[in-house]
């Protein structure tokens, strides 16, 4: 199933934010931080072409939390995560 447009837009923004953070950390020679950032988002591109609400929930409930515990400051992502969670919740409610 193709990813719903609104969800794809948020995922794209999460990826863009992560890539900018990876680039910044790369220029600062911080390979470990780059790896943490990349680990956080590496499964998101597949959701754009093979969408699964369960996978989005797994990202929100597990991968996002694991990432936040590792880096501490996640302010760049908070609003995006809230939008994504809202879209998934709305979609689940519409299916009930």
C-alpha atoms as a printed R data frame, in Angstrom:
   type eleno elety resid chain resno       x      y      z
1  ATOM     1    CA   UNK     A     1   0.000  0.000  0.000
2  ATOM     2    CA   UNK     A     2   1.256  3.471 -0.850
3  ATOM     3    CA   UNK     A     3   1.736  5.844  2.044
4  ATOM     4    CA   UNK     A     4  -1.058  8.397  2.546
5  ATOM     5    CA   UNK     A     5   0.043 11.826  1.320
6  ATOM     6    CA   UNK     A     6  -0.208 13.591  4.690
7  ATOM     7    CA   UNK     A     7   1.809 10.853  6.389
8  ATOM     8    CA   UNK     A     8   4.398 10.870  3.571
9  ATOM     9    CA   UNK     A     9   4.859 14.618  4.007
10 ATOM    10    CA   UNK     A    10   5.591 14.235  7.725
11 ATOM    11    CA   UNK     A    11   7.925 11.298  7.140
12 ATOM    12    CA   UNK     A    12   9.716 13.392  4.503
13 ATOM    13    CA   UNK     A    13  10.181 16.208  7.019
14 ATOM    14    CA   UNK     A    14  11.509 13.778  9.638
15 ATOM    15    CA   UNK     A    15  13.989 12.436  7.076
16 ATOM    16    CA   UNK     A    16  15.017 15.953  5.998
17 ATOM    17    CA   UNK     A    17  15.563 17.006  9.599
18 ATOM    18    CA   UNK     A    18  17.613 13.893 10.332
19 ATOM    19    CA   UNK     A    19  19.721 14.341  7.194
20 ATOM    20    CA   UNK     A    20  20.490 17.963  8.090
21 ATOM    21    CA   UNK     A    21  21.499 16.851 11.592
22 ATOM    22    CA   UNK     A    22  23.664 14.062 10.132
23 ATOM    23    CA   UNK     A    23  25.335 16.541  7.781
24 ATOM    24    CA   UNK     A    24  26.037 18.954 10.631
25 ATOM    25    CA   UNK     A    25  27.486 16.236 12.824
26 ATOM    26    CA   UNK     A    26  29.531 14.884  9.922
27 ATOM    27    CA   UNK     A    27  31.133 18.284  9.384
28 ATOM    28    CA   UNK     A    28  31.945 18.244 13.102
29 ATOM    29    CA   UNK     A    29  33.630 14.841 12.761
30 ATOM    30    CA   UNK     A    30  31.077 13.166 15.065
31 ATOM    31    CA   UNK     A    31  30.596  9.778 13.413
32 ATOM    32    CA   UNK     A    32  28.922  8.259 16.475
33 ATOM    33    CA   UNK     A    33  26.193 10.931 16.478
34 ATOM    34    CA   UNK     A    34  25.731 10.432 12.725
35 ATOM    35    CA   UNK     A    35  25.210  6.723 13.300
36 ATOM    36    CA   UNK     A    36  22.602  7.363 16.018
37 ATOM    37    CA   UNK     A    37  20.708  9.760 13.743
38 ATOM    38    CA   UNK     A    38  20.846  7.369 10.793
39 ATOM    39    CA   UNK     A    39  19.732  4.452 12.953
40 ATOM    40    CA   UNK     A    40  16.720  6.513 14.019
41 ATOM    41    CA   UNK     A    41  15.383  6.990 10.467
42 ATOM    42    CA   UNK     A    42  16.765  4.133  8.402
43 ATOM    43    CA   UNK     A    43  13.416  2.268  8.221
44 ATOM    44    CA   UNK     A    44  11.292  5.294  7.312
45 ATOM    45    CA   UNK     A    45  11.940  5.374  3.528
46 ATOM    46    CA   UNK     A    46  10.376  1.933  3.079
47 ATOM    47    CA   UNK     A    47   7.131  3.248  4.621
48 ATOM    48    CA   UNK     A    48   6.720  5.580  1.651
49 ATOM    49    CA   UNK     A    49   6.263  2.694 -0.781
50 ATOM    50    CA   UNK     A    50   5.215 -0.131  1.518
51 ATOM    51    CA   UNK     A    51   3.025  1.643  4.062
52 ATOM    52    CA   UNK     A    52   1.939 -0.102  7.230
53 ATOM    53    CA   UNK     A    53   0.234  1.577 10.175
54 ATOM    54    CA   UNK     A    54   1.747 -1.089 12.412
55 ATOM    55    CA   UNK     A    55   5.235 -0.085 11.280
56 ATOM    56    CA   UNK     A    56   4.494  3.592 11.887
57 ATOM    57    CA   UNK     A    57   3.262  2.748 15.373
58 ATOM    58    CA   UNK     A    58   6.403  0.666 15.972
59 ATOM    59    CA   UNK     A    59   8.490  3.671 14.921
60 ATOM    60    CA   UNK     A    60   6.552  5.994 17.231
61 ATOM    61    CA   UNK     A    61   6.360  3.605 20.184
62 ATOM    62    CA   UNK     A    62   9.843  2.084 20.047
63 ATOM    63    CA   UNK     A    63  12.369  3.545 17.603
64 ATOM    64    CA   UNK     A    64  11.496  7.150 18.461
65 ATOM    65    CA   UNK     A    65  11.757  6.492 22.204
66 ATOM    66    CA   UNK     A    66  15.058  4.621 21.822
67 ATOM    67    CA   UNK     A    67  16.445  7.528 19.785
68 ATOM    68    CA   UNK     A    68  15.266 10.126 22.335
69 ATOM    69    CA   UNK     A    69  16.921  8.174 25.151
70 ATOM    70    CA   UNK     A    70  20.209  8.145 23.246
71 ATOM    71    CA   UNK     A    71  20.349 11.805 22.239
72 ATOM    72    CA   UNK     A    72  18.405 13.583 24.958
73 ATOM    73    CA   UNK     A    73  17.416 16.668 22.960
74 ATOM    74    CA   UNK     A    74  14.772 15.885 20.361
75 ATOM    75    CA   UNK     A    75  13.101 19.283 20.071
76 ATOM    76    CA   UNK     A    76  13.676 19.298 16.292
77 ATOM    77    CA   UNK     A    77  11.418 16.260 15.970
78 ATOM    78    CA   UNK     A    78   8.706 16.779 18.614
79 ATOM    79    CA   UNK     A    79   6.204 18.635 16.443
80 ATOM    80    CA   UNK     A    80   6.724 16.191 13.574
81 ATOM    81    CA   UNK     A    81   6.212 13.199 15.855
82 ATOM    82    CA   UNK     A    82   3.028 14.752 17.232
83 ATOM    83    CA   UNK     A    83   1.687 15.316 13.719
84 ATOM    84    CA   UNK     A    84   2.545 11.756 12.699
85 ATOM    85    CA   UNK     A    85   0.917 10.279 15.800
86 ATOM    86    CA   UNK     A    86  -2.195 12.358 15.185
87 ATOM    87    CA   UNK     A    87  -2.456 11.175 11.575
88 ATOM    88    CA   UNK     A    88  -2.071  7.521 12.559
89 ATOM    89    CA   UNK     A    89  -4.627  7.888 15.372
90 ATOM    90    CA   UNK     A    90  -7.076  9.585 13.038
91 ATOM    91    CA   UNK     A    91  -6.634  6.856 10.438
92 ATOM    92    CA   UNK     A    92  -7.166  4.121 13.041
93 ATOM    93    CA   UNK     A    93 -10.327  5.842 14.306
94 ATOM    94    CA   UNK     A    94 -11.694  6.073 10.772
95 ATOM    95    CA   UNK     A    95 -11.240  2.323 10.313
96 ATOM    96    CA   UNK     A    96 -13.221  1.488 13.482
